[in-house]
Amino acid sequence: MFRKILALLLLVGLMTAIGCAAAPERVRLVPTPTMPTPSRAPSPMPSPPVDAKTPAITPGATPSTTAAPTPSPSATPEESGTQPPLLERAAKKLDLALEELPCDQLVLAAASGTSCRIYAYERDANGLFVKAMSARGHVGKNGVSNSKREGDLCTPQGCFALGFAFGLGKNPNQDYPFRAITEESYWVDDPSSAHYNQWVEGAEGKDWNSAERLWRAKTAYALAVAVEYNWGKDAVPGKGSAIFLHVGEEATSGCIAMSKEDLAALVRWLDADASPRILIVDEP
């Protein structure tokens, strides 16, 4: 019996040995973990140079295409606390100090030959004259003279008060003195008359041999402004008369001519309370 058991055990051991030899051992392959290759940090972008004119851009924002504002131009002499240069030179030519002129409105007629540039200035709170308007015009056929005589075709040089406006047309400024021309309106230019260089309405008491019939100059006197040259009680016979700003596009007998539109604009600007004056010179 013992032998049978022993033989059975040997048989079982032999069969086990044979089975192990026939089946190869299974090896479990465990993958070797791959270590991540350390990536190189990207090189930082160089910062752009600081430029005060380059606006900062917020991340994610759309850059603005609006151009940077253009710097304002440098202040003109009038803005920087001085008088207008051309006006200053014109006054200096006549030995006048602008600060001492008894007016708050000043018209400048700067002549070159028979042409002139006309500027209107208004005194500001600081005592400086500021340009209000400008225009082109004409003076006498013989230019500007500081020794004006009757009939010499010259425009007188100097600084004079501006008197009343007058004309055949409508008054463009109801607040400024205006006289309407009639068929009986005369301006006397006879040096021997007691009415020399005066407006006379009607011929009663006539003592002159020469006078301008104002209504006949329908273009020139559609609108005009009297220049108080050789004026009133101080008028010197023969020194010149009837000097006006009037409508015209060519050289005159001694007046200052300008377009009707420009003259109307000037009259609208005039203010009797500002004691307007005109400065007439050869362009300095």
TORKOL-4160 file (C-alpha; in steps of 0.2 Angstrom, whole numbers, padded with zeros to 4 digits, m for minus):
284
<pt num="1" X="0000" Y="0000" Z="0000"/>
<pt num="2" X="0014" Y="0012" Z="0005"/>
<pt num="3" X="0022" Y="0008" Z="m0012"/>
<pt num="4" X="0007" Y="0013" Z="m0021"/>
<pt num="5" X="0005" Y="0029" Z="m0013"/>
<pt num="6" X="0024" Y="0033" Z="m0016"/>
<pt num="7" X="0022" Y="0028" Z="m0034"/>
<pt num="8" X="0007" Y="0040" Z="m0036"/>
<pt num="9" X="0016" Y="0055" Z="m0028"/>
<pt num="10" X="0031" Y="0052" Z="m0040"/>
<pt num="11" X="0019" Y="0051" Z="m0054"/>
<pt num="12" X="0011" Y="0068" Z="m0049"/>
<pt num="13" X="0028" Y="0076" Z="m0047"/>
<pt num="14" X="0034" Y="0070" Z="m0064"/>
<pt num="15" X="0018" Y="0077" Z="m0072"/>
<pt num="16" X="0020" Y="0094" Z="m0064"/>
<pt num="17" X="0038" Y="0095" Z="m0069"/>
<pt num="18" X="0033" Y="0091" Z="m0087"/>
<pt num="19" X="0019" Y="0104" Z="m0087"/>
<pt num="20" X="0031" Y="0118" Z="m0081"/>
<pt num="21" X="0044" Y="0114" Z="m0094"/>
<pt num="22" X="0031" Y="0115" Z="m0108"/>
<pt num="23" X="0023" Y="0132" Z="m0104"/>
<pt num="24" X="0035" Y="0146" Z="m0105"/>
<pt num="25" X="0035" Y="0158" Z="m0090"/>
<pt num="26" X="0025" Y="0174" Z="m0093"/>
<pt num="27" X="0034" Y="0189" Z="m0089"/>
<pt num="28" X="0024" Y="0205" Z="m0086"/>
<pt num="29" X="0032" Y="0219" Z="m0094"/>
<pt num="30" X="0030" Y="0235" Z="m0084"/>
<pt num="31" X="0033" Y="0250" Z="m0096"/>
<pt num="32" X="0047" Y="0261" Z="m0090"/>
<pt num="33" X="0039" Y="0278" Z="m0086"/>
<pt num="34" X="0046" Y="0291" Z="m0098"/>
<pt num="35" X="0052" Y="0307" Z="m0089"/>
<pt num="36" X="0046" Y="0323" Z="m0097"/>
<pt num="37" X="0060" Y="0332" Z="m0106"/>
<pt num="38" X="0060" Y="0349" Z="m0097"/>
<pt num="39" X="0055" Y="0362" Z="m0110"/>
<pt num="40" X="0065" Y="0378" Z="m0112"/>
<pt num="41" X="0056" Y="0393" Z="m0106"/>
<pt num="42" X="0053" Y="0405" Z="m0121"/>
<pt num="43" X="0065" Y="0419" Z="m0122"/>
<pt num="44" X="0056" Y="0435" Z="m0116"/>
<pt num="45" X="0052" Y="0448" Z="m0130"/>
<pt num="46" X="0063" Y="0463" Z="m0128"/>
<pt num="47" X="0053" Y="0477" Z="m0121"/>
<pt num="48" X="0051" Y="0491" Z="m0134"/>
<pt num="49" X="0059" Y="0508" Z="m0129"/>
<pt num="50" X="0049" Y="0519" Z="m0119"/>
<pt num="51" X="0041" Y="0532" Z="m0131"/>
<pt num="52" X="0030" Y="0546" Z="m0124"/>
<pt num="53" X="0021" Y="0547" Z="m0140"/>
<pt num="54" X="0016" Y="0528" Z="m0141"/>
<pt num="55" X="0001" Y="0524" Z="m0130"/>
<pt num="56" X="0000" Y="0509" Z="m0120"/>
<pt num="57" X="m0010" Y="0495" Z="m0126"/>
<pt num="58" X="m0021" Y="0484" Z="m0114"/>
<pt num="59" X="m0020" Y="0466" Z="m0118"/>
<pt num="60" X="m0034" Y="0460" Z="m0129"/>
<pt num="61" X="m0039" Y="0478" Z="m0133"/>
<pt num="62" X="m0040" Y="0484" Z="m0151"/>
<pt num="63" X="m0027" Y="0497" Z="m0155"/>
<pt num="64" X="m0034" Y="0514" Z="m0159"/>
<pt num="65" X="m0032" Y="0520" Z="m0176"/>
<pt num="66" X="m0035" Y="0538" Z="m0171"/>
<pt num="67" X="m0020" Y="0550" Z="m0175"/>
<pt num="68" X="m0012" Y="0559" Z="m0161"/>
<pt num="69" X="m0018" Y="0577" Z="m0160"/>
<pt num="70" X="m0008" Y="0590" Z="m0169"/>
<pt num="71" X="0000" Y="0603" Z="m0158"/>
<pt num="72" X="m0008" Y="0620" Z="m0160"/>
<pt num="73" X="0003" Y="0633" Z="m0169"/>
<pt num="74" X="0013" Y="0645" Z="m0160"/>
<pt num="75" X="0004" Y="0660" Z="m0153"/>
<pt num="76" X="0003" Y="0675" Z="m0165"/>
<pt num="77" X="0010" Y="0692" Z="m0159"/>
<pt num="78" X="m0008" Y="0697" Z="m0155"/>
<pt num="79" X="m0010" Y="0682" Z="m0144"/>
<pt num="80" X="0006" Y="0684" Z="m0135"/>
<pt num="81" X="0003" Y="0701" Z="m0128"/>
<pt num="82" X="0009" Y="0713" Z="m0141"/>
<pt num="83" X="0001" Y="0724" Z="m0154"/>
<pt num="84" X="m0001" Y="0718" Z="m0172"/>
<pt num="85" X="0015" Y="0721" Z="m0181"/>
<pt num="86" X="0009" Y="0729" Z="m0196"/>
<pt num="87" X="m0002" Y="0741" Z="m0186"/>
<pt num="88" X="0013" Y="0744" Z="m0174"/>
<pt num="89" X="0024" Y="0749" Z="m0189"/>
<pt num="90" X="0011" Y="0760" Z="m0197"/>
<pt num="91" X="0008" Y="0770" Z="m0180"/>
<pt num="92" X="0027" Y="0771" Z="m0178"/>
<pt num="93" X="0028" Y="0779" Z="m0195"/>
<pt num="94" X="0017" Y="0793" Z="m0189"/>
<pt num="95" X="0025" Y="0794" Z="m0172"/>
<pt num="96" X="0009" Y="0788" Z="m0164"/>
<pt num="97" X="0008" Y="0777" Z="m0149"/>
<pt num="98" X="m0007" Y="0764" Z="m0151"/>
<pt num="99" X="m0009" Y="0764" Z="m0132"/>
<pt num="100" X="m0013" Y="0782" Z="m0132"/>
<pt num="101" X="m0025" Y="0783" Z="m0147"/>
<pt num="102" X="m0042" Y="0789" Z="m0140"/>
<pt num="103" X="m0052" Y="0775" Z="m0149"/>
<pt num="104" X="m0057" Y="0757" Z="m0147"/>
<pt num="105" X="m0060" Y="0754" Z="m0165"/>
<pt num="106" X="m0046" Y="0757" Z="m0178"/>
<pt num="107" X="m0046" Y="0755" Z="m0197"/>
<pt num="108" X="m0029" Y="0753" Z="m0206"/>
<pt num="109" X="m0027" Y="0757" Z="m0224"/>
<pt num="110" X="m0010" Y="0752" Z="m0229"/>
<pt num="111" X="m0006" Y="0758" Z="m0247"/>
<pt num="112" X="0006" Y="0751" Z="m0260"/>
<pt num="113" X="0004" Y="0763" Z="m0275"/>
<pt num="114" X="m0014" Y="0764" Z="m0279"/>
<pt num="115" X="m0019" Y="0748" Z="m0270"/>
<pt num="116" X="m0021" Y="0746" Z="m0252"/>
<pt num="117" X="m0025" Y="0733" Z="m0238"/>
<pt num="118" X="m0038" Y="0737" Z="m0226"/>
<pt num="119" X="m0039" Y="0730" Z="m0208"/>
<pt num="120" X="m0052" Y="0733" Z="m0195"/>
<pt num="121" X="m0046" Y="0731" Z="m0177"/>
<pt num="122" X="m0055" Y="0732" Z="m0160"/>
<pt num="123" X="m0046" Y="0735" Z="m0143"/>
<pt num="124" X="m0048" Y="0721" Z="m0131"/>
<pt num="125" X="m0048" Y="0721" Z="m0112"/>
<pt num="126" X="m0029" Y="0722" Z="m0111"/>
<pt num="127" X="m0028" Y="0737" Z="m0122"/>
<pt num="128" X="m0022" Y="0727" Z="m0137"/>
<pt num="129" X="m0030" Y="0729" Z="m0155"/>
<pt num="130" X="m0037" Y="0713" Z="m0162"/>
<pt num="131" X="m0041" Y="0711" Z="m0180"/>
<pt num="132" X="m0059" Y="0710" Z="m0184"/>
<pt num="133" X="m0059" Y="0709" Z="m0203"/>
<pt num="134" X="m0049" Y="0713" Z="m0218"/>
<pt num="135" X="m0052" Y="0718" Z="m0236"/>
<pt num="136" X="m0043" Y="0725" Z="m0252"/>
<pt num="137" X="m0046" Y="0742" Z="m0258"/>
<pt num="138" X="m0039" Y="0757" Z="m0268"/>
<pt num="139" X="m0033" Y="0774" Z="m0264"/>
<pt num="140" X="m0030" Y="0790" Z="m0274"/>
<pt num="141" X="m0023" Y="0789" Z="m0292"/>
<pt num="142" X="m0007" Y="0798" Z="m0286"/>
<pt num="143" X="m0006" Y="0787" Z="m0270"/>
<pt num="144" X="m0004" Y="0793" Z="m0252"/>
<pt num="145" X="0003" Y="0810" Z="m0247"/>
<pt num="146" X="0007" Y="0819" Z="m0231"/>
<pt num="147" X="0004" Y="0836" Z="m0240"/>
<pt num="148" X="m0013" Y="0834" Z="m0247"/>
<pt num="149" X="m0020" Y="0848" Z="m0258"/>
<pt num="150" X="m0037" Y="0851" Z="m0266"/>
<pt num="151" X="m0037" Y="0842" Z="m0283"/>
<pt num="152" X="m0020" Y="0833" Z="m0282"/>
<pt num="153" X="m0028" Y="0815" Z="m0283"/>
<pt num="154" X="m0019" Y="0810" Z="m0267"/>
<pt num="155" X="m0026" Y="0801" Z="m0252"/>
<pt num="156" X="m0021" Y="0810" Z="m0236"/>
<pt num="157" X="m0009" Y="0801" Z="m0224"/>
<pt num="158" X="m0012" Y="0802" Z="m0206"/>
<pt num="159" X="m0024" Y="0796" Z="m0192"/>
<pt num="160" X="m0042" Y="0803" Z="m0193"/>
<pt num="161" X="m0059" Y="0801" Z="m0185"/>
<pt num="162" X="m0072" Y="0791" Z="m0194"/>
<pt num="163" X="m0088" Y="0801" Z="m0196"/>
<pt num="164" X="m0106" Y="0797" Z="m0201"/>
<pt num="165" X="m0111" Y="0785" Z="m0214"/>
<pt num="166" X="m0121" Y="0790" Z="m0229"/>
<pt num="167" X="m0128" Y="0784" Z="m0245"/>
<pt num="168" X="m0141" Y="0781" Z="m0258"/>
<pt num="169" X="m0145" Y="0764" Z="m0252"/>
<pt num="170" X="m0151" Y="0757" Z="m0235"/>
<pt num="171" X="m0142" Y="0759" Z="m0219"/>
<pt num="172" X="m0133" Y="0743" Z="m0214"/>
<pt num="173" X="m0131" Y="0748" Z="m0196"/>
<pt num="174" X="m0146" Y="0756" Z="m0187"/>
<pt num="175" X="m0135" Y="0760" Z="m0172"/>
<pt num="176" X="m0122" Y="0770" Z="m0182"/>
<pt num="177" X="m0125" Y="0788" Z="m0188"/>
<pt num="178" X="m0132" Y="0788" Z="m0206"/>
<pt num="179" X="m0138" Y="0802" Z="m0218"/>
<pt num="180" X="m0148" Y="0797" Z="m0233"/>
<pt num="181" X="m0143" Y="0806" Z="m0249"/>
<pt num="182" X="m0156" Y="0816" Z="m0258"/>
<pt num="183" X="m0156" Y="0826" Z="m0275"/>
<pt num="184" X="m0152" Y="0841" Z="m0265"/>
<pt num="185" X="m0137" Y="0835" Z="m0256"/>
<pt num="186" X="m0120" Y="0844" Z="m0260"/>
<pt num="187" X="m0103" Y="0842" Z="m0253"/>
<pt num="188" X="m0094" Y="0858" Z="m0256"/>
<pt num="189" X="m0076" Y="0858" Z="m0262"/>
<pt num="190" X="m0074" Y="0876" Z="m0266"/>
<pt num="191" X="m0060" Y="0883" Z="m0254"/>
<pt num="192" X="m0067" Y="0900" Z="m0255"/>
<pt num="193" X="m0084" Y="0895" Z="m0248"/>
<pt num="194" X="m0089" Y="0896" Z="m0230"/>
<pt num="195" X="m0096" Y="0878" Z="m0232"/>
<pt num="196" X="m0079" Y="0871" Z="m0238"/>
<pt num="197" X="m0078" Y="0853" Z="m0235"/>
<pt num="198" X="m0096" Y="0852" Z="m0228"/>
<pt num="199" X="m0112" Y="0843" Z="m0233"/>
<pt num="200" X="m0125" Y="0855" Z="m0238"/>
<pt num="201" X="m0143" Y="0851" Z="m0241"/>
<pt num="202" X="m0151" Y="0862" Z="m0254"/>
<pt num="203" X="m0143" Y="0877" Z="m0263"/>
<pt num="204" X="m0151" Y="0891" Z="m0253"/>
<pt num="205" X="m0138" Y="0903" Z="m0247"/>
<pt num="206" X="m0126" Y="0896" Z="m0260"/>
<pt num="207" X="m0109" Y="0904" Z="m0260"/>
<pt num="208" X="m0099" Y="0891" Z="m0269"/>
<pt num="209" X="m0093" Y="0888" Z="m0287"/>
<pt num="210" X="m0089" Y="0870" Z="m0285"/>
<pt num="211" X="m0098" Y="0856" Z="m0276"/>
<pt num="212" X="m0101" Y="0838" Z="m0278"/>
<pt num="213" X="m0119" Y="0832" Z="m0281"/>
<pt num="214" X="m0119" Y="0817" Z="m0271"/>
<pt num="215" X="m0134" Y="0808" Z="m0279"/>
<pt num="216" X="m0126" Y="0808" Z="m0296"/>
<pt num="217" X="m0112" Y="0795" Z="m0290"/>
<pt num="218" X="m0124" Y="0781" Z="m0289"/>
<pt num="219" X="m0111" Y="0767" Z="m0288"/>
<pt num="220" X="m0098" Y="0776" Z="m0277"/>
<pt num="221" X="m0111" Y="0783" Z="m0264"/>
<pt num="222" X="m0122" Y="0768" Z="m0263"/>
<pt num="223" X="m0113" Y="0768" Z="m0247"/>
<pt num="224" X="m0100" Y="0778" Z="m0239"/>
<pt num="225" X="m0092" Y="0784" Z="m0223"/>
<pt num="226" X="m0085" Y="0802" Z="m0220"/>
<pt num="227" X="m0066" Y="0803" Z="m0215"/>
<pt num="228" X="m0064" Y="0818" Z="m0204"/>
<pt num="229" X="m0049" Y="0825" Z="m0213"/>
<pt num="230" X="m0047" Y="0844" Z="m0213"/>
<pt num="231" X="m0064" Y="0844" Z="m0204"/>
<pt num="232" X="m0075" Y="0857" Z="m0196"/>
<pt num="233" X="m0069" Y="0874" Z="m0189"/>
<pt num="234" X="m0051" Y="0868" Z="m0191"/>
<pt num="235" X="m0053" Y="0866" Z="m0210"/>
<pt num="236" X="m0039" Y="0874" Z="m0220"/>
<pt num="237" X="m0045" Y="0881" Z="m0237"/>
<pt num="238" X="m0037" Y="0871" Z="m0251"/>
<pt num="239" X="m0030" Y="0857" Z="m0240"/>
<pt num="240" X="m0042" Y="0845" Z="m0247"/>
<pt num="241" X="m0060" Y="0840" Z="m0245"/>
<pt num="242" X="m0073" Y="0826" Z="m0247"/>
<pt num="243" X="m0062" Y="0811" Z="m0241"/>
<pt num="244" X="m0073" Y="0796" Z="m0239"/>
<pt num="245" X="m0073" Y="0777" Z="m0238"/>
<pt num="246" X="m0084" Y="0773" Z="m0253"/>
<pt num="247" X="m0089" Y="0759" Z="m0265"/>
<pt num="248" X="m0077" Y="0756" Z="m0279"/>
<pt num="249" X="m0065" Y="0744" Z="m0288"/>
<pt num="250" X="m0052" Y="0756" Z="m0295"/>
<pt num="251" X="m0040" Y="0771" Z="m0290"/>
<pt num="252" X="m0050" Y="0787" Z="m0284"/>
<pt num="253" X="m0048" Y="0806" Z="m0284"/>
<pt num="254" X="m0042" Y="0804" Z="m0266"/>
<pt num="255" X="m0054" Y="0793" Z="m0257"/>
<pt num="256" X="m0053" Y="0775" Z="m0251"/>
<pt num="257" X="m0063" Y="0763" Z="m0262"/>
<pt num="258" X="m0068" Y="0745" Z="m0258"/>
<pt num="259" X="m0081" Y="0733" Z="m0263"/>
<pt num="260" X="m0099" Y="0736" Z="m0258"/>
<pt num="261" X="m0100" Y="0720" Z="m0248"/>
<pt num="262" X="m0084" Y="0724" Z="m0238"/>
<pt num="263" X="m0089" Y="0741" Z="m0235"/>
<pt num="264" X="m0106" Y="0736" Z="m0229"/>
<pt num="265" X="m0098" Y="0723" Z="m0217"/>
<pt num="266" X="m0086" Y="0737" Z="m0210"/>
<pt num="267" X="m0101" Y="0749" Z="m0207"/>
<pt num="268" X="m0110" Y="0735" Z="m0198"/>
<pt num="269" X="m0095" Y="0733" Z="m0187"/>
<pt num="270" X="m0093" Y="0752" Z="m0183"/>
<pt num="271" X="m0098" Y="0757" Z="m0166"/>
<pt num="272" X="m0100" Y="0776" Z="m0162"/>
<pt num="273" X="m0096" Y="0773" Z="m0144"/>
<pt num="274" X="m0079" Y="0766" Z="m0148"/>
<pt num="275" X="m0074" Y="0782" Z="m0157"/>
<pt num="276" X="m0068" Y="0774" Z="m0173"/>
<pt num="277" X="m0053" Y="0781" Z="m0182"/>
<pt num="278" X="m0044" Y="0777" Z="m0198"/>
<pt num="279" X="m0025" Y="0776" Z="m0200"/>
<pt num="280" X="m0019" Y="0779" Z="m0218"/>
<pt num="281" X="m0001" Y="0776" Z="m0223"/>
<pt num="282" X="0010" Y="0770" Z="m0237"/>
<pt num="283" X="0013" Y="0752" Z="m0232"/>
<pt num="284" X="0027" Y="0751" Z="m0219"/>
